[in-house]
């Protein structure tokens, strides 16, 4: 039987503390060659610490970092053959675009002909071939970050590391450069690890997402599974589930507080006792009829926000509880104060035990 190929990058039981603060707690991760993985989580969850540890700028207190099966835990950054794209553009202001991109090849003492060819290829990939002679001060923020990307890929690193590279750009440039990062990494089939706190970036770019909480990876899966089947209340909240409802689950039926009704989630049979149900605002169905029953709630419109191609509603139900719903413009003619029945489709509800968060938190 043929042995399974080794992962391009593997972390084994990695742990890192800074004084009394536990930044990483027994982290394990395996990334196959060519995969794009995002480390997603809030500030302070450990994602940047993990990226720095992969890069070699810090070493773990325990555990190992392996690249193609080789233990590189104690190997200096400059011997790991990894590219890095920084949050700040980190360009040399006295060098032209071409000179900035060529710098890693010069450090490696590559032949001049190879340097010229690689620089030309890298700049073409990021659509900056016409700006080779310009200086960083003559470029926009998006163009400067493209230079940073070209510099990181020009020497064909084994792994590309990206530390929130879009956070200093405005919304339009973020979307444009996000697309280009995806195109370049897939074209080169380069293994990539991307740090972000923006779930939309992670969903759009990634083959796999590692959601981090308090120094641990609490879910590692495809964007589709993370989005539709979050493993905990923390993951659900972080990836954009705007609505959470407290239930008492028994026999697959969830009773809402204060007699407000009942929900029967499609995946709720294995859960008993206190639980939390999550649903995306876009999955809440605004009903024209006042028919009651399971998975239906009577609400009042508390607020309305016109968003161009859709309208967002804040709905109140029960004892001051709120829910968000989204509808295409013109699909619902509601005004503030209207009574409306909402339907929560069973297959769109994600239910987790209310005490699931305790299992996610590392010991301190």
C-alpha positions as CSV (number, residue, x, y, z in Angstrom):
1,X,0.0,0.0,0.0
2,X,1.3,3.4,-1.0
3,X,2.0,5.7,2.1
4,X,0.0,8.9,2.3
5,X,2.1,11.9,1.4
6,X,3.5,13.9,4.3
7,X,1.7,17.3,4.9
8,X,3.7,20.3,3.7
9,X,3.3,21.9,7.1
10,X,2.5,20.1,10.4
11,X,2.3,21.4,14.0
12,X,2.5,18.9,16.8
13,X,1.2,19.8,20.3
14,X,2.6,23.3,20.1
15,X,2.4,25.4,23.2
16,X,3.6,29.0,23.8
17,X,3.4,31.3,26.8
18,X,4.5,34.8,27.4
19,X,5.0,35.1,31.1
20,X,1.8,34.0,32.8
21,X,-0.2,34.4,29.5
22,X,-0.9,31.2,27.6
23,X,-0.9,32.2,24.0
24,X,-1.1,28.8,22.4
25,X,-2.3,25.6,24.1
26,X,-1.5,22.2,22.6
27,X,-2.1,23.3,19.0
28,X,-2.0,20.7,16.2
29,X,-2.4,21.3,12.5
30,X,-1.7,19.5,9.3
31,X,-1.6,21.4,5.9
32,X,-1.2,19.4,2.7
33,X,0.9,20.8,-0.1
34,X,-0.9,23.5,-2.2
35,X,-3.7,24.1,0.4
36,X,-4.8,27.6,1.4
37,X,-5.5,27.7,5.2
38,X,-6.8,30.7,7.1
39,X,-6.3,31.2,10.8
40,X,-9.5,33.0,11.8
41,X,-10.3,34.5,15.2
42,X,-10.6,37.6,17.3
43,X,-7.7,39.7,18.6
44,X,-5.7,37.9,21.2
45,X,-6.8,34.4,20.2
46,X,-3.3,33.4,19.2
47,X,-3.4,33.4,15.4
48,X,-0.5,35.9,14.8
49,X,1.5,34.1,17.5
50,X,1.0,30.8,15.6
51,X,2.0,32.5,12.3
52,X,5.2,33.8,13.9
53,X,5.9,30.4,15.3
54,X,5.5,28.8,11.8
55,X,7.8,31.5,10.4
56,X,10.5,30.9,13.0
57,X,10.5,34.3,14.6
58,X,9.5,32.7,17.9
59,X,10.0,29.1,19.1
60,X,7.4,27.0,21.0
61,X,7.8,26.1,24.7
62,X,6.7,22.6,23.7
63,X,5.9,20.8,20.5
64,X,7.3,20.7,17.0
65,X,7.0,22.5,13.6
66,X,7.6,20.2,10.6
67,X,7.9,21.1,6.9
68,X,7.7,18.1,4.5
69,X,8.4,15.9,7.5
70,X,11.5,17.7,8.6
71,X,11.6,19.2,12.1
72,X,12.3,22.9,11.7
73,X,11.4,24.0,15.2
74,X,14.9,25.3,15.9
75,X,15.7,26.4,12.4
76,X,16.1,30.2,11.9
77,X,13.6,32.1,9.8
78,X,16.0,32.7,6.9
79,X,16.6,29.0,6.4
80,X,13.0,27.9,6.3
81,X,12.3,29.0,2.7
82,X,9.0,30.7,3.6
83,X,7.6,33.9,2.1
84,X,6.0,36.6,4.2
85,X,3.4,39.3,3.3
86,X,3.1,41.8,6.2
87,X,0.2,43.9,7.4
88,X,2.4,47.0,6.9
89,X,3.8,47.1,3.4
90,X,7.4,46.9,4.7
91,X,9.0,48.0,1.4
92,X,12.5,49.6,1.0
93,X,11.7,53.3,0.1
94,X,15.0,53.9,-1.6
95,X,14.5,50.9,-4.0
96,X,12.3,50.7,-7.1
97,X,9.5,48.2,-7.4
98,X,11.7,45.9,-9.4
99,X,14.6,46.2,-6.9
100,X,12.3,45.5,-3.9
101,X,11.0,42.3,-5.6
102,X,14.5,41.3,-6.6
103,X,16.0,41.7,-3.1
104,X,15.3,38.1,-1.8
105,X,16.9,36.7,-5.0
106,X,20.0,38.9,-4.5
107,X,20.3,37.8,-0.9
108,X,20.2,34.2,-2.2
109,X,22.9,35.1,-4.8
110,X,20.8,33.9,-7.7
111,X,22.2,34.6,-11.2
112,X,21.3,37.9,-12.8
113,X,19.4,36.4,-15.7
114,X,17.3,34.3,-13.3
115,X,16.6,37.4,-11.2
116,X,15.4,39.4,-14.1
117,X,13.1,36.6,-15.3
118,X,11.6,35.9,-11.9
119,X,11.0,39.6,-11.2
120,X,9.3,40.0,-14.5
121,X,7.1,37.0,-13.9
122,X,6.2,38.1,-10.4
123,X,5.3,41.6,-11.3
124,X,3.1,40.4,-14.2
125,X,1.2,38.1,-11.8
126,X,0.3,41.1,-9.6
127,X,-0.3,43.4,-12.6
128,X,2.6,45.8,-11.8
129,X,4.8,45.1,-14.8
130,X,4.4,48.7,-16.0
131,X,5.5,50.0,-12.6
132,X,8.8,48.3,-12.3
133,X,10.8,51.5,-12.2
134,X,8.5,53.4,-9.7
135,X,9.3,53.9,-6.1
136,X,7.0,52.9,-3.2
137,X,6.0,56.5,-2.5
138,X,4.6,56.8,-6.0
139,X,2.2,53.8,-5.5
140,X,-1.2,53.5,-3.9
141,X,-1.6,51.3,-0.8
142,X,-3.0,48.5,-2.9
143,X,-0.1,48.7,-5.3
144,X,2.4,48.6,-2.5
145,X,0.8,45.5,-1.1
146,X,1.0,43.9,-4.5
147,X,4.8,44.6,-4.4
148,X,4.9,42.9,-1.1
149,X,3.1,39.8,-2.5
150,X,5.4,39.7,-5.5
151,X,8.5,39.9,-3.3
152,X,7.2,37.0,-1.2
153,X,6.6,34.7,-4.1
154,X,9.5,35.6,-6.4
155,X,11.8,33.0,-4.9
156,X,9.2,30.2,-5.0
157,X,9.0,29.6,-1.2
158,X,7.6,26.3,0.1
159,X,5.1,28.1,2.3
160,X,3.6,31.6,1.9
161,X,2.6,33.3,5.2
162,X,0.2,36.3,5.1
163,X,-0.3,38.4,8.3
164,X,-3.6,40.3,7.8
165,X,-2.3,41.8,4.5
166,X,-5.5,43.6,3.6
167,X,-6.2,45.3,6.9
168,X,-4.7,48.7,5.9
169,X,-6.7,49.0,2.7
170,X,-10.1,50.4,2.1
171,X,-13.1,48.2,1.3
172,X,-12.8,48.4,-2.5
173,X,-9.1,47.6,-2.6
174,X,-9.5,44.8,0.0
175,X,-11.9,43.0,-2.3
176,X,-9.8,43.5,-5.4
177,X,-6.5,42.4,-3.8
178,X,-8.3,39.4,-2.0
179,X,-9.2,38.1,-5.5
180,X,-5.6,38.6,-6.7
181,X,-4.1,36.8,-3.7
182,X,-6.4,33.8,-4.4
183,X,-5.5,33.8,-8.1
184,X,-1.7,34.0,-7.5
185,X,-1.6,31.3,-4.8
186,X,-3.7,28.9,-6.8
187,X,-1.8,29.5,-10.0
188,X,1.5,28.8,-8.2
189,X,-0.1,25.9,-6.2
190,X,1.7,27.3,-3.2
191,X,0.9,26.2,0.4
192,X,-0.5,29.3,2.2
193,X,-1.3,30.3,5.7
194,X,-3.4,33.5,6.1
195,X,-4.2,35.3,9.3
196,X,-7.4,37.3,9.5
197,X,-10.2,38.4,11.8
198,X,-12.5,38.9,8.8
199,X,-14.7,35.9,8.3
200,X,-15.6,37.0,4.7
201,X,-12.0,37.0,3.7
202,X,-11.5,33.5,5.2
203,X,-14.6,32.1,3.5
204,X,-13.7,33.6,0.1
205,X,-10.0,32.5,0.0
206,X,-9.6,29.3,1.9
207,X,-9.6,25.6,1.2
208,X,-9.7,25.1,5.0
209,X,-10.3,27.5,7.9
210,X,-8.9,27.0,11.4
211,X,-11.1,29.0,13.8
212,X,-9.1,30.0,16.9
213,X,-10.3,30.8,20.4
214,X,-8.1,31.5,23.5
215,X,-5.0,29.8,22.1
216,X,-6.7,26.7,20.6
217,X,-8.0,25.7,17.2
218,X,-11.7,24.9,18.0
219,X,-12.8,24.0,14.5
220,X,-10.8,23.1,11.3
221,X,-12.9,22.5,8.3
222,X,-13.9,23.7,4.8
223,X,-15.5,27.1,4.5
224,X,-18.9,25.5,3.7
225,X,-18.9,23.4,6.9
226,X,-17.7,26.2,9.1
227,X,-20.4,28.4,7.7
228,X,-23.3,25.9,7.8
229,X,-22.2,23.6,10.7
230,X,-20.2,25.6,13.3
231,X,-19.0,23.3,16.1
232,X,-19.8,25.7,19.0
233,X,-21.6,28.8,20.0
234,X,-18.3,30.7,19.8
235,X,-17.7,29.6,16.2
236,X,-21.3,30.3,15.2
237,X,-21.1,33.9,16.5
238,X,-17.8,34.6,15.0
239,X,-18.7,33.4,11.5
240,X,-21.7,35.6,11.3
241,X,-24.7,33.8,12.8
242,X,-26.5,37.0,13.9
243,X,-29.4,35.2,15.7
244,X,-29.1,33.0,18.8
245,X,-32.1,31.6,20.7
246,X,-32.0,29.9,24.1
247,X,-33.8,26.5,24.1
248,X,-34.6,23.6,26.4
249,X,-34.1,20.6,24.2
250,X,-36.0,17.3,24.8
251,X,-36.8,14.6,22.3
252,X,-35.6,16.7,19.3
253,X,-38.0,19.6,20.3
254,X,-36.6,22.9,21.7
255,X,-38.9,25.0,24.0
256,X,-38.3,28.7,23.9
257,X,-38.3,30.8,27.0
258,X,-41.4,32.3,28.4
259,X,-43.8,30.2,26.3
260,X,-42.8,32.0,23.1
261,X,-43.0,28.8,21.1
262,X,-41.0,25.8,20.1
263,X,-38.4,24.9,17.5
264,X,-37.7,21.5,15.9
265,X,-34.2,21.7,14.4
266,X,-33.2,19.1,11.8
267,X,-30.1,18.1,13.8
268,X,-31.4,18.4,17.4
269,X,-32.2,14.8,18.3
270,X,-28.8,14.2,19.9
271,X,-29.0,17.1,22.3
272,X,-30.9,17.2,25.6
273,X,-31.2,20.0,28.1
274,X,-30.1,23.7,27.8
275,X,-29.0,24.6,24.3
276,X,-28.5,27.5,21.9
277,X,-30.0,27.6,18.3
278,X,-28.3,29.7,15.7
279,X,-29.6,30.9,12.3
280,X,-28.3,33.3,9.7
281,X,-30.4,36.5,9.2
282,X,-30.6,35.6,5.5
283,X,-32.3,32.3,6.4
284,X,-35.1,33.8,8.5
285,X,-38.3,33.7,6.3
286,X,-40.7,36.6,6.7
287,X,-44.2,35.1,6.3
288,X,-47.3,36.8,4.8
289,X,-49.7,34.6,6.8
290,X,-50.1,34.6,10.6
291,X,-50.1,30.8,10.8
292,X,-48.5,29.6,14.1
293,X,-46.8,26.4,14.9
294,X,-43.3,24.8,15.3
295,X,-40.4,27.0,14.1
296,X,-42.7,30.1,13.8
297,X,-42.5,33.2,15.9
298,X,-44.7,36.3,16.1
299,X,-42.5,39.4,16.1
300,X,-42.7,43.2,15.8
301,X,-40.5,45.2,13.5
302,X,-38.2,47.3,15.8
303,X,-35.8,48.8,13.2
304,X,-35.3,48.8,9.4
305,X,-32.1,49.5,7.5
306,X,-32.1,49.9,3.7
307,X,-28.8,48.4,2.3
308,X,-29.2,49.0,-1.4
309,X,-29.9,45.5,-2.8
310,X,-31.5,44.2,0.4
311,X,-33.3,45.4,3.6
312,X,-32.3,44.5,7.1
313,X,-34.9,44.1,9.8
314,X,-34.5,44.0,13.6
315,X,-37.5,42.1,15.0
316,X,-38.6,41.9,18.6
317,X,-40.3,38.8,20.1
318,X,-40.9,37.4,23.5
319,X,-39.8,39.5,26.4
320,X,-37.6,42.1,24.6
321,X,-35.6,39.5,22.7
322,X,-34.4,40.5,19.2
323,X,-33.8,38.8,15.9
324,X,-32.4,39.9,12.6
325,X,-33.8,39.2,9.2
326,X,-32.7,40.1,5.6
327,X,-35.0,40.4,2.6
328,X,-34.4,41.5,-1.0
329,X,-35.6,45.0,-1.7
330,X,-39.3,45.0,-2.5
331,X,-39.8,41.5,-1.1
332,X,-41.5,42.7,2.1
333,X,-43.3,46.0,2.6
334,X,-42.9,46.4,6.4
335,X,-42.7,49.5,8.5
336,X,-41.6,50.0,12.1
337,X,-44.1,48.5,14.5
338,X,-45.7,46.0,12.1
339,X,-46.5,42.5,13.4
340,X,-44.9,39.8,11.3
341,X,-44.6,36.0,11.6
342,X,-41.2,34.5,10.9
343,X,-40.4,31.0,9.9
344,X,-37.1,29.4,10.9
345,X,-36.4,26.4,8.6
346,X,-35.4,23.3,10.5
347,X,-32.5,22.6,8.2
348,X,-31.1,26.1,8.6
349,X,-31.0,25.9,12.5
350,X,-27.7,25.0,14.1
351,X,-28.0,23.7,17.7
352,X,-25.2,23.3,20.2
353,X,-25.4,22.5,23.9
354,X,-25.4,25.6,26.1
355,X,-22.3,24.4,28.0
356,X,-20.3,23.7,24.9
357,X,-18.1,26.8,25.4
358,X,-16.7,25.4,28.6
359,X,-15.1,22.6,26.6
360,X,-13.4,25.0,24.2
361,X,-11.6,27.1,26.8
362,X,-8.0,26.1,27.6
363,X,-6.8,25.7,31.2
364,X,-5.2,28.9,32.5
